[in-house]
Amino acid sequence: MDEVFMKEALNEAYKAYEINEAPIGAVIVKNGEIVGKGFNQKETLKDATLHSEITAIKEACNNLGGWRLSGCIMYVTLEPCSMCAGAIVNSRIERLVIGAKDLKTGACGSVLDITNNQKLNHQPEVKFGVLEEECTNILQEFFSKLRINKKKEITMERYPMLEFNLKKLYDNTKIVTKLCENYGIKVAGIFKGFGGIVEGAEEMAKGGCCQIGSSRIEQLKVLKE
């Protein structure tokens, strides 16, 4: 049964993935029925508290008509942070089922152990590792994509894209070479096979073009007609 409801939490995580949020999802179950669910939306709605667990707790409280969630089980794809762990304790959730551990900010045993703090007035039962591989994979895929996109953004900031009309070429490639030299830029090559330069070469040189070649078009400055 734990796997069934963790799959529901994963469905919530995919909703976050689709809007470019860290893919974390949670559902709250009572008597075999889902009474609350949520996914990470803190970037989309610019709210640091909108973690999947908080949204699920709010929905469950609203559906059950009270803040005490006694007899409820939360299923969450990633170990809750300190804020969410505190909310789980405060809402008296009876059992917490976690997919993957969070070794950086997890507050249910990995970094902190709020859910097992005997000084607090409630300690939910905690279980780790349900569909751990699936919960880990979606996070790894998301952050891998994020790193690739970030790298592309950095590259594009350094080397903006060149848009040009191939029909507008001059006959003498020395012109662009000279212009680039005037700005202290070394030219690695000219468009192979065309024997000419793009109109707007001076703007291109000012923009910091380090190579003029068909294989590196994405690294050149935007030129508008």
N, C-alpha and C positions, 0 to 999 in steps of 0.2 A: 504493500500500500504506500510506503514511503516513496518508492520510485515513481508511482503514478502521480503523486502530488508534486514531486520534484520536477517532473516533466512539465507540469503546469507552471511552475516557477520559471523554468527555462523558456517557456512560451512568452512569459513576461519579459525575460531578459532579451529575447529577440526583438521585442518592440523597441527596447532602448537602443539596440544595435542599429535598427533601421533609421533612427533619427540621430545617429552619430553620438550617442551617449554610451558611457561605459556599460556594457551589457550585464546588468544585475537585475534579477527579478525575485519577487517574493509572493507567496500566497499564505493565507491564514485559513485553517480548516477547523470546523467544529462539528462534531457528530457526523463526520464523513462528507461534509459539504463545505465548499469554499465560501467564506463569508467576507473575505477581503483579499485584494491583490494589488500589486503595484510594481512599477519599474523605475529605474533611475531617470530623473528628469531635471537634475540640478543645473545643467548647462542650458537646456532649452528654456526653462522658466526662470533662470537666474536666481535660484533659491538654494542655498547650501544645505537646507534641511530636507530637500525632496529626494531622499534615498528611497529605494524600493520598499524597505521595511517600514519606514514612517508612513508612506502612502497606504500601504496595506493595513497598518494599525488603525489609521484614521478611518478607512473604509469599513473595517470590521467593527469598530466602536459605533459608527453611525448605523450600520446594519443591525447590530445587536442591542442598540439603545443604551449603551453604558461604556465607561472607560475600562472596566475590569473585563479582561478577556480570559477569565478562568475556564479551564477545560479546552482551551484552544491550542492548536499546534501551528507553528510557523515553519514554512519551508522556504529557504533562501539559498540562492545559487552560490553566494560568496559569504564568508564569515563576516558578520556585522562589525561595524566600527564602534567606537566608544559611545557615540551619540545613539546609534540604533540599539546597541546592547542595553543601554540605560533605559530606552523606551520599552524594550522587551520586558525588562525587569519591572518597570513601573506599571505596565499594563497587565502584569500577572499572567503572561502567557505560560502555559504549563509545560510545553515541550518545544524545543528548537532543533530543527533538522537542517544541517548545513551541507552544501555540496563541496565547495573547495575552501581550503584554508587561505587566509590572507596574512602572509608572513610580515607584511609591512604595517598594517593598521588594524589587524584583527583583534577584537576585544572579548573573545570567547575562549581564550586559552593560548592563542599564538603570540600576541604581544602583551595584551592585558587579559585579565580574566574577570570581567565584571559580572558575568552570568553565574559565576561560582564563588562570588565574594560573600563569605559567611556573615559579614557585618551588615549586609543589606537584608531587607525583610522578605526577599523572595529570590529563589534560585531555580530557574527552569531546568528541566532535564535537557542535556545537549548531546546531539549525535552528529558526528562528522562523516563525510565520505560517501554520501548517497549520490550516485551519478557524478562522482567527482571528475572523471575524465571529460564528460560532456560539458560540465560547468567550467572546467579549466580551459578546454579547447576554444570555446566561444570568446573567452577573455583574451587568450593568446592571439587569436585571429584578429580581434578588434585592435589590440595594441600594436600588433605587427603592421596592420594597415595604417594605423595612426602614424607610426614612425616613418613609413614609406612616404605618406603624404606630406609629412613635415619636412622630410628631406627634399621632396620636389619643390615645396614652397621656398625653401632656402635657396635652392638652385635657381628658381625663377626670379627671386629677388636679386640675385647676383647677375643673372643673365636673362633679361626679359626676352620674350618671344619677338622675332622679326616677322612682320607681315609685309609682303611686297608683291609687286606685279612684275613677273619675269620679262614682260615685254619692254619694260623700262630699264634698259641697260645701256651704259656707255660703252664705247669701243676700247677705251684704254684702262687697263687694270691698274696702271701706275698711279692713277688719280687717288683711288681709295687707299693704296699703300702709303702714299705721301701724306694724306690727311691723317691717317692713323699714327704715322710716325710723328707728326706735329703734336699729337696729344700724348705721345709717349707710349703708344700701344703697338705691340708686336703682332703682325699679321701672320697667321699660320697657313692661310690658304685663301684662294678666291674660288667662287663657284665653278667647280670643275665642268668643263665642256661648254661653258657659255662665253668665256673670253671677255667678260665685261663686268661692270659693277652695278650695284643697285642705286637707283636715284635716291638721293638723300644720304649719301655716304658721309657727309660732314656730321649730320645728326647721329649717325651710327657710330662714328668715331668718338664723338663727345660722350656717347653713352657707355663707352668702355668695352667695345667689341674686342675680344681677344682672338677670335677665329671667324673667318668668313668661309663657311663651307656647307654644302648641302647636308652633311651628316650632323651638323651642330646648329641647325636653324633655331632650335629651341633656346639656344644660348645667346641669341642676338637681340638687339633693341627693337622695340616696336616702332615701326615707321608707318605713318599714315599718308595717303595720297594727298 
